[in-house]
Amino acid sequence: MDLRDPTLPGRIHRAFDELRETDPVHGIGDGRWLLTRYDDVVEILKDRERCTTDIHAVRGYDRTRPFGAGSDLERVQEGLLINLSGQDHRRVRGAFTRPFTRASVEAQVTGLVERLVDDLLPNLPEGGGEVDFVEAVSRWLPAQVFQRLFAMPEDDLERLVDLLHQDTVAIDVLLSPELVDATQLAEAQAAFLQLRSELDALARARQGGDGGDLLTFLTEQHDAGRLTWDDVLTQAMEALAAGTSTTMTLLTGMVEAFAEHPEQWARLRADETLIGPAVEEALRYVSPALSMGRVAAVDFELHGTQIRAGDVIQCGVLPANRDPRVFDEPHAFDITRSRRPRPDGAKGAPGQAGAAHVAFGGGVHTCLGAHVARLEARVVLERLRERYRSISIEPGVAVLHPTLLIRTYASLPVTFHAG
C-alpha cells in the first residue's frame, strides 16, 4: 500500500480488505507497520507492556529530531496526550478530564451546540436544493464550538480553521516522514507556532481570572501545580485541533452515508430513538482518524511478523471498524447495527449485541473529546431529521484533503429534499 498514491482514497476499503486477509501486519516503510484486524488493533491500543506512546522511543527519533531539537514545536509534539505515556499521561489527562466527562458536556455544552447549529441552518436550503455541506455546516460548527469553549476571538474564525487544518499535516510526519514534503512541513510548523503564540498571549491574560472557559480552567490547573505552562498551551492546541478536524469529518461523512443509504434515512425519520445508534454507526462507518500510532517498547511477534523495539505501529482504526470477523456486512451503513451480534460469536460490547467501534481509540488514550463530538453529531442529526424528507448525492462528488492520519473533506455537494 502506497499511502502517497492519489487514487488510494477511492479504493481504500478494497485495499484494506485485501490486507486484512493476506497481510494483517503490513509494512509501510522501514520499521513501520499497519494493523488492519479489529482484535489486533484493540489489543495493541490497550497494551502498555509491549507498546508505548512516547515518540522518543521511535528508533532514530533522538538522532533526527524532525521537529527541531529543543524547539517550541518539539515541546508541543512531546506534550500531546497522544504522545505522552505513563505518569506524565496520567497527570495531564487527570488535570484536563473534568470538563469532558459525559455529565459535564451534556450540562455545559448542549445549549451552546444547539444555538450554533440553529445559527448555521439558514446556510441550508429550507425548501430543498443542493449545497456544499462542508462549506454550509461542517467546516464551521466544530471550530465554533471549541472557539467558544476557549473564549477565543469570534471575528477570526476562518483564519483559525485554516491554522487548525494546516497543523494536522505535521502529525502525518510521525506516520512516515517521507509522506510530508518540506513545504508542507514548513507551513504546518508555522501554523503550530502561530497558534501556540496566540494561545500563550490569551492564557497569560486569563491567568488569575474567574472566566468559565477552558483556557482559564487550564491556567487554574497550572497555578495549582498540576500542569506546566507548556502543558497549558499544548493541551489547548490539541483540543482545538482534534476537536475540530475529526468532528468535521464525522459530520460530513455522516451526511454522505445517509445520502448514499436512503433507506437508513427513512428508518431514522420513522424512529427518533435511532438517533443515538445512528451517531455510533456513523463513527464506525466514517472513522475520522484513519489510524492511531504506538511504538514498540520491546521485540515481539504478531501473526508471524517480527516487530522490533522502536518500530512504529499504526493501529488501523478505519480497517478495524470494517473487519467482517467482528461486524456483520461491515461495508453496509446500518443504524440498527447495535442489535447485530458479532459474526465470530464473541461476547458483544456493553449495551449492544456486537462489538464496539474503535473510532475514538482505546485504552487509556481513548479520545478525551468523544462526548463533545457525539453531541455535535446528535444535534445536527436531530435538526436535519426534523427538516428534510430525504438526502441525495451524486456518486464520486466528495473531495478529501490529502492528510493521512486525520482525513478531512474539502467539499461534499448534497441535495436536501424538504417535506
N, C-alpha and C positions, 0 to 999 in steps of 0.2 A: 504494500500500500504506500503510494507516494502522496504524502499529505500536502504537497505543493501542486498537485495535479488540479488544474482549474475545472476539470469535469467531475471531480470527486463528489461535490455536494449532490449532484443529480443521481449518483449511483451508490451513495454511501451505504444504504441499507443492504444492497446486494453484496457489496464488498465485505461488510461486517458479517453477514450471514455465512459467507464462504469461510472467512477467517475463524468464526466461532466453531465451525465443524472440522476444519482441516489444520488450523494453526492458532490455537487459542492463546498462546503466548507469542505474539508476533513481534519480530524485531523491526523497529522503525529507525534504527540507527545504532551506532556503536554504544553498547551498554544501555540501550533504551528499549523498553518493551511495552506493548499494548495488550491488555487483557480484554477479552470480549465476552466471556461467560459470566452469567449473573452470580453464581455461587463463588467463583474466584474473586470477582470484584467486591462482593460483600465481605469475604474473608480478609482480603488484603486491606480494605478500607478500615477494618476494625483491628487489624493486627499491630500491636505495639511492641512485639518482641522481635519479629523479623524485619519490621519496617519502621521508618521514621519520616517526619515531615521537615526535618532540619536540612535546609538547602546546602549547608556546609558539608553534609555527608555525601553529596554528589561527587563522584570521582572526578578530580581535576578542578573542582569549583574554586578551591582556595588558591589554585595556581592562575586561573584565568580571570576570576572576579569580574564577570561580564557586566555588572552594573557600576563598576568603578570602586576600587578598594577604599573603604572609609567614607564613601560619598553619601550624601543625603539619600540618593536613590537606593543605594545598597541597604542603608539602615531601614528604609521603608520596606523593601522586599524582605529583609530578615525579620521584621516585626509583624508581618502579615499573619493573621491567625492560621491561614492555610499553610504557613511555613514554620510556625512555632511548634515546639514539642515539649513534652514532659512538664516540669514545674512552671516554666515560662508560659506555656499554653494555658495551664490551669489558672494561673494568676491573672492573665489578661482577660481570658474568656469570663472568668468569675466576676471580674470588675465591670464587665460590659453586658452581662446577661439580663439583668432585671428589666430593662426597657423592651426586651424582645421576647419575653415569655408570652404564651398564648393569652393569658388573662390581661396582661398589660397592653398588648397590641389591640385586643378586642375593645378594651375600655378606653384607651387613649388615642387610637389611630383610626378607628372605624368612621367616626364622624368626618375626619379630615379627608379620608379616601372618598367617601360618598360625595362630599362637596366638590372635590376636584374632578371626579368622574362626571358629575352633573354639569360642571363648567365646560367640559370637553364635548358633551353630547351635541351641542349646536354644530360641531365640526362634521357630524354625520348627517346624511340626507334624511330628514324627518319623513318624507313621503316615499322614500326608497330611491335607489340610484347607486352609481359606482363612486368609490372613494378609496384613496390610499390609506389603509388603516394605520400604517406606521406613522404617517405624517399627521393624521387626524387625532390619534389617541395614544398609541403605544410608545412612540418616541418621547412623549412628554410626561405621561402620568407617573411612571416610576421616579423620574428625576424630580418632578414637582413634589412628590411625597417626601423624598429624602431632603430636598431643598428646604421644605417647611419644617421637617423634624430637626434639622440642624440650624434652622433660622438663618439661612444664607440669603443674600440679597435676591429679591424676587424679580428684578428687572434684567437679570443677566442669564436667563435660563438656557438660551440657545448656546451660548459660549460654554456653560457648564456641561451641557450634553455632549458637545464636541470634545471637550477635555476628557470626559469620562470614557468616551469611546476610544480616543487615542491611547489612553494609558492601558487599556486591555491588551493592546498589541505587545507591550513589553512583557506581559505574562507569558506570551507564546514562546519567548526565548528559553524558558525553562522546559518546554516540551521538547524542543530541538533547536539549538542556536542557529542552524543554517536556514531555518524556516523564516527568519526575520531579517530583511536586508538592512544595511547600515542606515539608510534614510529613514525607514520606518522606525527603527530603534531610536534614532536621534529625536524624531518627532514625539515618540512615546515618552522618552526621558524628559523632554522639555515640558510635556503636559503634566507628568508626575510632579516635577519640581515646581511648576507654576501653581498647581493645585495645593501642594504642600505649603508653599509660601503664603497663599491666601488664607488657608485654614489656620496657619500659625498666627497671623495677624488677628483673625477673628477670635481665636481661642484666648489669646492674651487679653483682648478687650473684654471677654466674658469672665475671665478669672475673678473669683470673688463675688460674682454677681448672683442674682437669685432667679435667673431665667429658667424656664422649664424645658429647654431644648436639649438635644442630645450632646451638642458640643459643650454646653455648660456642665452637663452631667459628667462628661469625660474630664473636664478640668477639676471638678469636685473630687473625682477618683484620684487624680494626680495630687491634689492638695492633701488628701487623706493618706497619701503614701502608697496607694495601691498600684498606680501606674506611673511610668516615667513620662517626660514630656514627649519623647519620641513615640511612646505608646499612644498618647492622646492623638497625635497627628496621623499616625499610621492607621489606627482603628477608625478614625473619621474617614480617611481616604478609602479604606477597604469597604466600609459600609456603604459609602456613596457609589463606588464603582460596582460592587457586586449587587447591590440592591437596585441598581438602575439597569445595567445591561442584561442581566439574566431575566429579570421580570419583563423587560421589553420583549425579549424573545418568547417568553411564556405567553404573554397576551396575544402577540401576533400569531404564533404557532397555534394557539387555541382557536382563534377565529378561522385560520386556514383549515384546521382539522374539521371544524363544524361545516365549513363551506364545502369541503370535499366529501363529507358524510352527512347529507341532508336528512337521512333517516334518524340520525342521532339528535339533530336539532329538533325534529318533530317529537322525539321522546322527551327531550328537555322541556319543550313547550307544554307538553301534556302532564308533566310531573315535576313540580317545583322542588321536591325533595332530592332530585338528582343533581342539584347544583353543586353540592359538596363533592360527591363522587365524580362529577364531570371535571372539576378542577384537578382532582388527583389523577384522573385518566389523562388529562392534558399534560400534566407534569411528566408522567411516564412516556407518553407518546412524543412530546416535543423534546424533553431532556435538554434544557438550555445549555447546560455545561456538558460539552462533549465527553470530557474525561476529567479525572481528579488524580493528582500525582502523589506518589510515595517514593521514598528512597530506600533501597535495600540496606539494612543495617548489618546483615550477616549474609554469608553464602547460603543459598538454599535452592531446592529443585521444585519446579512446578510443571506438571504434565511432561516430564522428561527433559525440560529445558533448564539448564543451569543458570541461575541468576547469581551474580556476584555482588558482594558488598560494594556500595557506591553506584550501582545501576539505578536508573530512573524507571519506575514502573507507572505507566499511565493506566489507571483503572477506567476502562471504557464505560462511562455511565450510559451513553446512548445505546451501544450494542447490548449491554446488560439488561436494559429495560425492554429490549426486543428479543430476549432469549426464549425460544419456543419450549425449552425444557421447563420453564417457570411460568410463562404467560401463554395461555391458550390463544391461538391465532394472534400472534404478537404484533403483526402489522395492521391489524384492524383497530380502529378507534371505536371503543365501546364504553359508554359512560355507565354501564351496569357491570363493569368488569369486576368490581369488588365482590360480586356474588359468584365469580368463577373460581373453582379450586385449581391448584397447581396441577399441570398435566403429569408431573412425576409423582404425585401423591403425597408430597411432603406437607408438613403442617403449614397452614396459612398464616398470614400476618394477623396481629391483634385486630379484631373488629371486622375482618373480612375473610372470605374463603381462601383466597390465593395469596400470592406474595406481595410485599410492599415494594413500590418503586424505589430507586436509589437516586432520584433526581437531586436530592439535597445532600448526597454523600452518605456517610455512615460513621458510626463510632463517635469518638469524642470530637471529631471535626465536622459533624453534621451542621449544615448551614445555620448560622445564628439568625438570619433574617427570614427564615422559612415562613413564619406566620404572617409577616408583612406581605410577602409575595402571594400567599394563599388568599389573603384578604383582598388585595387588589384584583386578582383574577375573579374572585367571587362577586365583587361589586360590579365589575364590568359585565360579567355574565348575567347577573340579575337585571341590569339596565337593558342590555341587548335583548334578552328574552322578553321583557315587557314590551319592547318597541317594534321588533321585527318578526315577521312570519317565517322568513327563511333567509339564508345567506348563500350566495353562489360565487364561483370563481372560475376563471379560465385556466386550463392546465398550464403549468410552467411559468406563471407570471411572477412568482415570488423571486425577489433578488436578495441574496445574502451578502453581508460584508465578509471579506476574506480573513476574519480572525478564526482561530482554531479552538482554543480551549473554551472560549465563550462565544457561541455562534450568535450573530445578531443580524436582523433583517435591515436591508436598505429600503425596501418598499414591498407592499402587498396590496395590489388593487383588488378590491372585493365589491360585490354588488349586494346591497341590502334591499330586502323586499318587505315593505310595510304591510300591516294588517293583522 
